[in-house]
Amino acid sequence: MTINCNENLIDLSTPKIMGILNVTPDSFFDGGKFKNIDDALLQTDKMLQDGATFIDVGAYSSKPGANAVSEEEELARILPIVTQIQSSFPNCILSIDTFRSSVAKACVDAGAAIINDISGGNLDPKMFTTVAALKVPYILMHMRGTPQNMQQNTTYKNLIKDIIFYFSEQVYKAKEAGINDIIIDPGFGFAKTLEQNYELLNKLDLLQNLDAPILAGLSRKSMIYKTLKTDANNALNGTTALNMVCLNHGAAILRVHDVKEAMECVQLFNALKKN
């Protein structure tokens, strides 16, 4: 199972790590830490040194109830950092966390290689055709509504069946538009209750029937720290524990804040699988 990133074939038959670089002032864990270009470059360097295959840059916080950000503000936040990362780390594979086709195009034109869309194409009707024209891999996530109202959209007839049906429909539309490399993200924490997140995690392997690589992003999320009665700052150990569960259930990419610890998780998983 491979994806084509700027003419580099990335083999996802062994799990890879995607490091999170939020250039927002209000992200739930690291808001404000990396909005400065120098800080963003230092963090990018650290994540690459720690073993990240991809760096996922986002300029629009998608935490529950986050404030909406204009297209102009999102571009003003993200484009200078994308440009500087590509200049400083020309071999870095950049993923862009956006649901706007205009932001996706501007960032790919600046050197980015993947589009990571939390809305799965539902918040911008031009996204599928834009990504197809750009010829880059597309991460298609499950979410209902918007970051502002998604936690009011947690009623399902059957959680897993509904998610699989959603992916079946959206993947079909994306392929019809001409997108070749599609990765699916079940969207832990997006339009799901605490209990639904754990049901999804427990049955994550069922998504392998969709025949697409699975990205798991539960790094330091509330499903961890609320269960442990702590906060995001103290959720690294819990993140590592659940990352191993994700790998055991078929995840091909772990999207994380803490690359070194996730890489150790992958190394142990690979040793376990080999023996």
Contacts in CASP RR format, 6 or more apart in sequence:
PFRMAT RR
TARGET T0000
AUTHOR 0000-0000-0000
METHOD contacts of the structure
MODEL  1
MTINCNENLIDLSTPKIMGILNVTPDSFFDGGKFKNIDDALLQTDKMLQD
GATFIDVGAYSSKPGANAVSEEEELARILPIVTQIQSSFPNCILSIDTFR
SSVAKACVDAGAAIINDISGGNLDPKMFTTVAALKVPYILMHMRGTPQNM
QQNTTYKNLIKDIIFYFSEQVYKAKEAGINDIIIDPGFGFAKTLEQNYEL
LNKLDLLQNLDAPILAGLSRKSMIYKTLKTDANNALNGTTALNMVCLNHG
AAILRVHDVKEAMECVQLFNALKKN
1 11 0 8 1.000
1 12 0 8 1.000
1 13 0 8 1.000
1 213 0 8 1.000
1 252 0 8 1.000
2 9 0 8 1.000
2 10 0 8 1.000
2 11 0 8 1.000
2 12 0 8 1.000
3 9 0 8 1.000
3 10 0 8 1.000
3 12 0 8 1.000
3 114 0 8 1.000
3 137 0 8 1.000
3 181 0 8 1.000
3 183 0 8 1.000
3 213 0 8 1.000
4 10 0 8 1.000
4 135 0 8 1.000
4 137 0 8 1.000
4 180 0 8 1.000
4 181 0 8 1.000
5 54 0 8 1.000
5 93 0 8 1.000
5 113 0 8 1.000
5 114 0 8 1.000
5 136 0 8 1.000
5 137 0 8 1.000
6 93 0 8 1.000
6 111 0 8 1.000
6 113 0 8 1.000
8 93 0 8 1.000
8 113 0 8 1.000
10 16 0 8 1.000
10 53 0 8 1.000
10 93 0 8 1.000
12 213 0 8 1.000
12 252 0 8 1.000
12 253 0 8 1.000
13 252 0 8 1.000
14 266 0 8 1.000
14 270 0 8 1.000
15 247 0 8 1.000
15 251 0 8 1.000
15 252 0 8 1.000
15 253 0 8 1.000
15 254 0 8 1.000
15 266 0 8 1.000
15 269 0 8 1.000
15 270 0 8 1.000
16 53 0 8 1.000
16 54 0 8 1.000
16 252 0 8 1.000
16 253 0 8 1.000
16 254 0 8 1.000
16 266 0 8 1.000
17 51 0 8 1.000
17 52 0 8 1.000
17 53 0 8 1.000
17 54 0 8 1.000
17 253 0 8 1.000
17 254 0 8 1.000
17 256 0 8 1.000
17 259 0 8 1.000
17 262 0 8 1.000
17 263 0 8 1.000
17 266 0 8 1.000
18 52 0 8 1.000
18 53 0 8 1.000
18 54 0 8 1.000
18 55 0 8 1.000
18 56 0 8 1.000
18 95 0 8 1.000
18 215 0 8 1.000
18 253 0 8 1.000
18 254 0 8 1.000
18 255 0 8 1.000
18 256 0 8 1.000
19 47 0 8 1.000
19 52 0 8 1.000
19 54 0 8 1.000
19 55 0 8 1.000
19 56 0 8 1.000
19 255 0 8 1.000
19 256 0 8 1.000
19 257 0 8 1.000
19 259 0 8 1.000
20 30 0 8 1.000
20 56 0 8 1.000
20 219 0 8 1.000
20 255 0 8 1.000
20 256 0 8 1.000
20 257 0 8 1.000
21 34 0 8 1.000
21 40 0 8 1.000
21 43 0 8 1.000
21 44 0 8 1.000
21 47 0 8 1.000
21 55 0 8 1.000
21 56 0 8 1.000
21 57 0 8 1.000
21 58 0 8 1.000
21 81 0 8 1.000
22 29 0 8 1.000
22 30 0 8 1.000
22 31 0 8 1.000
22 32 0 8 1.000
22 33 0 8 1.000
22 34 0 8 1.000
22 58 0 8 1.000
22 61 0 8 1.000
23 34 0 8 1.000
23 35 0 8 1.000
23 40 0 8 1.000
23 57 0 8 1.000
23 58 0 8 1.000
23 59 0 8 1.000
23 77 0 8 1.000
23 78 0 8 1.000
23 81 0 8 1.000
24 31 0 8 1.000
24 32 0 8 1.000
24 35 0 8 1.000
24 58 0 8 1.000
24 59 0 8 1.000
24 60 0 8 1.000
24 61 0 8 1.000
24 69 0 8 1.000
24 77 0 8 1.000
25 31 0 8 1.000
25 32 0 8 1.000
25 35 0 8 1.000
26 32 0 8 1.000
26 61 0 8 1.000
26 63 0 8 1.000
26 66 0 8 1.000
26 67 0 8 1.000
27 61 0 8 1.000
27 63 0 8 1.000
28 61 0 8 1.000
28 63 0 8 1.000
28 220 0 8 1.000
28 221 0 8 1.000
28 222 0 8 1.000
28 232 0 8 1.000
29 219 0 8 1.000
29 220 0 8 1.000
29 232 0 8 1.000
29 233 0 8 1.000
29 257 0 8 1.000
30 257 0 8 1.000
31 61 0 8 1.000
33 39 0 8 1.000
33 43 0 8 1.000
34 40 0 8 1.000
34 43 0 8 1.000
35 77 0 8 1.000
37 80 0 8 1.000
37 81 0 8 1.000
37 84 0 8 1.000
40 81 0 8 1.000
40 84 0 8 1.000
40 85 0 8 1.000
41 84 0 8 1.000
41 85 0 8 1.000
41 88 0 8 1.000
44 55 0 8 1.000
44 85 0 8 1.000
44 88 0 8 1.000
44 89 0 8 1.000
44 92 0 8 1.000
45 88 0 8 1.000
45 89 0 8 1.000
46 259 0 8 1.000
47 55 0 8 1.000
47 259 0 8 1.000
48 55 0 8 1.000
48 89 0 8 1.000
48 92 0 8 1.000
50 259 0 8 1.000
50 260 0 8 1.000
50 263 0 8 1.000
51 259 0 8 1.000
51 260 0 8 1.000
51 263 0 8 1.000
52 259 0 8 1.000
52 263 0 8 1.000
53 93 0 8 1.000
54 93 0 8 1.000
54 94 0 8 1.000
54 95 0 8 1.000
54 114 0 8 1.000
54 253 0 8 1.000
55 85 0 8 1.000
55 92 0 8 1.000
55 93 0 8 1.000
55 94 0 8 1.000
55 95 0 8 1.000
56 94 0 8 1.000
56 95 0 8 1.000
56 96 0 8 1.000
56 97 0 8 1.000
56 114 0 8 1.000
56 116 0 8 1.000
56 255 0 8 1.000
57 78 0 8 1.000
57 81 0 8 1.000
57 82 0 8 1.000
57 85 0 8 1.000
57 94 0 8 1.000
57 95 0 8 1.000
57 96 0 8 1.000
57 97 0 8 1.000
57 107 0 8 1.000
57 112 0 8 1.000
58 78 0 8 1.000
58 96 0 8 1.000
58 97 0 8 1.000
58 98 0 8 1.000
59 69 0 8 1.000
59 73 0 8 1.000
59 74 0 8 1.000
59 75 0 8 1.000
59 77 0 8 1.000
59 78 0 8 1.000
59 81 0 8 1.000
59 97 0 8 1.000
59 98 0 8 1.000
59 103 0 8 1.000
60 66 0 8 1.000
60 69 0 8 1.000
60 74 0 8 1.000
60 97 0 8 1.000
60 98 0 8 1.000
60 99 0 8 1.000
61 67 0 8 1.000
61 69 0 8 1.000
61 147 0 8 1.000
62 97 0 8 1.000
62 118 0 8 1.000
62 147 0 8 1.000
62 190 0 8 1.000
63 147 0 8 1.000
64 147 0 8 1.000
64 150 0 8 1.000
64 151 0 8 1.000
64 189 0 8 1.000
65 147 0 8 1.000
65 148 0 8 1.000
65 149 0 8 1.000
65 151 0 8 1.000
66 147 0 8 1.000
66 148 0 8 1.000
68 146 0 8 1.000
68 148 0 8 1.000
69 77 0 8 1.000
71 100 0 8 1.000
71 102 0 8 1.000
71 103 0 8 1.000
74 98 0 8 1.000
74 100 0 8 1.000
74 103 0 8 1.000
75 102 0 8 1.000
75 103 0 8 1.000
75 106 0 8 1.000
78 96 0 8 1.000
78 98 0 8 1.000
78 103 0 8 1.000
78 107 0 8 1.000
79 106 0 8 1.000
79 107 0 8 1.000
79 110 0 8 1.000
82 94 0 8 1.000
82 96 0 8 1.000
82 107 0 8 1.000
82 110 0 8 1.000
82 111 0 8 1.000
82 112 0 8 1.000
83 110 0 8 1.000
85 92 0 8 1.000
85 94 0 8 1.000
86 92 0 8 1.000
86 94 0 8 1.000
86 110 0 8 1.000
86 111 0 8 1.000
86 112 0 8 1.000
93 113 0 8 1.000
93 114 0 8 1.000
94 107 0 8 1.000
94 111 0 8 1.000
94 112 0 8 1.000
94 113 0 8 1.000
94 114 0 8 1.000
95 112 0 8 1.000
95 113 0 8 1.000
95 114 0 8 1.000
95 115 0 8 1.000
95 116 0 8 1.000
95 139 0 8 1.000
96 103 0 8 1.000
96 104 0 8 1.000
96 107 0 8 1.000
96 108 0 8 1.000
96 112 0 8 1.000
96 114 0 8 1.000
96 115 0 8 1.000
96 116 0 8 1.000
97 116 0 8 1.000
97 118 0 8 1.000
98 104 0 8 1.000
98 107 0 8 1.000
98 115 0 8 1.000
98 116 0 8 1.000
98 117 0 8 1.000
99 117 0 8 1.000
99 118 0 8 1.000
99 119 0 8 1.000
99 120 0 8 1.000
99 121 0 8 1.000
99 123 0 8 1.000
99 124 0 8 1.000
99 127 0 8 1.000
100 123 0 8 1.000
100 124 0 8 1.000
100 127 0 8 1.000
101 124 0 8 1.000
101 126 0 8 1.000
101 127 0 8 1.000
101 129 0 8 1.000
101 130 0 8 1.000
101 131 0 8 1.000
104 115 0 8 1.000
104 117 0 8 1.000
104 127 0 8 1.000
104 130 0 8 1.000
104 131 0 8 1.000
104 134 0 8 1.000
105 130 0 8 1.000
105 134 0 8 1.000
108 115 0 8 1.000
108 134 0 8 1.000
108 136 0 8 1.000
112 136 0 8 1.000
113 136 0 8 1.000
113 137 0 8 1.000
114 136 0 8 1.000
114 137 0 8 1.000
114 138 0 8 1.000
114 139 0 8 1.000
115 127 0 8 1.000
115 131 0 8 1.000
115 134 0 8 1.000
115 136 0 8 1.000
115 137 0 8 1.000
115 138 0 8 1.000
115 139 0 8 1.000
116 139 0 8 1.000
116 141 0 8 1.000
116 185 0 8 1.000
117 127 0 8 1.000
117 138 0 8 1.000
117 139 0 8 1.000
117 140 0 8 1.000
117 141 0 8 1.000
118 141 0 8 1.000
118 143 0 8 1.000
118 147 0 8 1.000
118 187 0 8 1.000
118 190 0 8 1.000
119 127 0 8 1.000
119 141 0 8 1.000
119 143 0 8 1.000
119 145 0 8 1.000
119 146 0 8 1.000
120 127 0 8 1.000
120 140 0 8 1.000
120 141 0 8 1.000
120 142 0 8 1.000
120 143 0 8 1.000
120 170 0 8 1.000
121 127 0 8 1.000
121 128 0 8 1.000
121 140 0 8 1.000
121 170 0 8 1.000
121 174 0 8 1.000
122 143 0 8 1.000
122 145 0 8 1.000
122 170 0 8 1.000
123 146 0 8 1.000
128 173 0 8 1.000
128 174 0 8 1.000
128 177 0 8 1.000
128 178 0 8 1.000
128 179 0 8 1.000
129 177 0 8 1.000
131 138 0 8 1.000
131 174 0 8 1.000
131 177 0 8 1.000
131 179 0 8 1.000
132 174 0 8 1.000
132 177 0 8 1.000
132 178 0 8 1.000
132 179 0 8 1.000
135 180 0 8 1.000
136 181 0 8 1.000
137 180 0 8 1.000
137 181 0 8 1.000
137 182 0 8 1.000
137 183 0 8 1.000
138 174 0 8 1.000
138 179 0 8 1.000
138 181 0 8 1.000
138 182 0 8 1.000
138 183 0 8 1.000
139 182 0 8 1.000
139 183 0 8 1.000
139 184 0 8 1.000
139 185 0 8 1.000
139 215 0 8 1.000
140 167 0 8 1.000
140 170 0 8 1.000
140 171 0 8 1.000
140 174 0 8 1.000
140 182 0 8 1.000
140 183 0 8 1.000
140 184 0 8 1.000
140 185 0 8 1.000
141 184 0 8 1.000
141 185 0 8 1.000
141 186 0 8 1.000
141 187 0 8 1.000
141 190 0 8 1.000
142 163 0 8 1.000
142 166 0 8 1.000
142 167 0 8 1.000
142 184 0 8 1.000
142 185 0 8 1.000
142 186 0 8 1.000
142 187 0 8 1.000
142 190 0 8 1.000
142 191 0 8 1.000
143 150 0 8 1.000
143 187 0 8 1.000
143 190 0 8 1.000
143 191 0 8 1.000
144 150 0 8 1.000
144 153 0 8 1.000
144 154 0 8 1.000
144 190 0 8 1.000
144 191 0 8 1.000
145 153 0 8 1.000
145 191 0 8 1.000
150 190 0 8 1.000
150 191 0 8 1.000
151 191 0 8 1.000
153 191 0 8 1.000
154 191 0 8 1.000
154 192 0 8 1.000
154 193 0 8 1.000
154 196 0 8 1.000
156 162 0 8 1.000
156 196 0 8 1.000
159 192 0 8 1.000
159 196 0 8 1.000
159 199 0 8 1.000
159 200 0 8 1.000
160 199 0 8 1.000
160 200 0 8 1.000
160 203 0 8 1.000
160 206 0 8 1.000
163 186 0 8 1.000
163 200 0 8 1.000
163 207 0 8 1.000
164 206 0 8 1.000
164 207 0 8 1.000
164 209 0 8 1.000
164 210 0 8 1.000
167 184 0 8 1.000
167 207 0 8 1.000
167 210 0 8 1.000
167 212 0 8 1.000
168 210 0 8 1.000
171 182 0 8 1.000
171 184 0 8 1.000
171 210 0 8 1.000
171 212 0 8 1.000
174 182 0 8 1.000
175 182 0 8 1.000
182 212 0 8 1.000
183 212 0 8 1.000
183 213 0 8 1.000
183 214 0 8 1.000
183 215 0 8 1.000
183 252 0 8 1.000
183 253 0 8 1.000
184 207 0 8 1.000
184 210 0 8 1.000
184 212 0 8 1.000
184 213 0 8 1.000
184 214 0 8 1.000
184 215 0 8 1.000
185 214 0 8 1.000
185 215 0 8 1.000
185 216 0 8 1.000
185 217 0 8 1.000
185 255 0 8 1.000
186 200 0 8 1.000
186 204 0 8 1.000
186 207 0 8 1.000
186 214 0 8 1.000
186 216 0 8 1.000
187 200 0 8 1.000
187 217 0 8 1.000
188 197 0 8 1.000
188 200 0 8 1.000
188 201 0 8 1.000
188 216 0 8 1.000
188 217 0 8 1.000
188 218 0 8 1.000
188 221 0 8 1.000
188 223 0 8 1.000
189 197 0 8 1.000
189 218 0 8 1.000
189 221 0 8 1.000
189 222 0 8 1.000
189 223 0 8 1.000
192 200 0 8 1.000
194 222 0 8 1.000
194 223 0 8 1.000
194 226 0 8 1.000
194 227 0 8 1.000
197 218 0 8 1.000
197 221 0 8 1.000
197 223 0 8 1.000
198 223 0 8 1.000
201 218 0 8 1.000
201 242 0 8 1.000
201 245 0 8 1.000
201 246 0 8 1.000
201 249 0 8 1.000
203 249 0 8 1.000
204 214 0 8 1.000
204 216 0 8 1.000
204 245 0 8 1.000
204 246 0 8 1.000
204 249 0 8 1.000
204 250 0 8 1.000
204 251 0 8 1.000
205 249 0 8 1.000
205 250 0 8 1.000
207 214 0 8 1.000
208 214 0 8 1.000
208 250 0 8 1.000
213 252 0 8 1.000
213 253 0 8 1.000
214 250 0 8 1.000
214 251 0 8 1.000
214 252 0 8 1.000
214 253 0 8 1.000
215 251 0 8 1.000
215 252 0 8 1.000
215 253 0 8 1.000
215 254 0 8 1.000
215 255 0 8 1.000
216 243 0 8 1.000
216 246 0 8 1.000
216 251 0 8 1.000
216 253 0 8 1.000
216 254 0 8 1.000
216 255 0 8 1.000
217 246 0 8 1.000
217 254 0 8 1.000
217 255 0 8 1.000
217 256 0 8 1.000
218 224 0 8 1.000
218 239 0 8 1.000
218 242 0 8 1.000
218 243 0 8 1.000
218 246 0 8 1.000
219 239 0 8 1.000
219 243 0 8 1.000
219 254 0 8 1.000
219 255 0 8 1.000
219 256 0 8 1.000
219 257 0 8 1.000
219 258 0 8 1.000
219 262 0 8 1.000
220 232 0 8 1.000
220 235 0 8 1.000
220 236 0 8 1.000
220 239 0 8 1.000
220 257 0 8 1.000
221 232 0 8 1.000
221 235 0 8 1.000
222 232 0 8 1.000
224 235 0 8 1.000
224 238 0 8 1.000
224 239 0 8 1.000
224 242 0 8 1.000
225 231 0 8 1.000
225 232 0 8 1.000
225 234 0 8 1.000
225 235 0 8 1.000
228 234 0 8 1.000
228 235 0 8 1.000
228 238 0 8 1.000
236 258 0 8 1.000
236 261 0 8 1.000
239 256 0 8 1.000
239 257 0 8 1.000
239 258 0 8 1.000
239 261 0 8 1.000
240 261 0 8 1.000
240 262 0 8 1.000
240 264 0 8 1.000
240 265 0 8 1.000
243 251 0 8 1.000
243 254 0 8 1.000
243 256 0 8 1.000
243 262 0 8 1.000
243 265 0 8 1.000
244 265 0 8 1.000
244 268 0 8 1.000
244 269 0 8 1.000
246 254 0 8 1.000
247 254 0 8 1.000
247 265 0 8 1.000
247 266 0 8 1.000
247 269 0 8 1.000
248 269 0 8 1.000
254 262 0 8 1.000
254 265 0 8 1.000
254 266 0 8 1.000
256 262 0 8 1.000
END
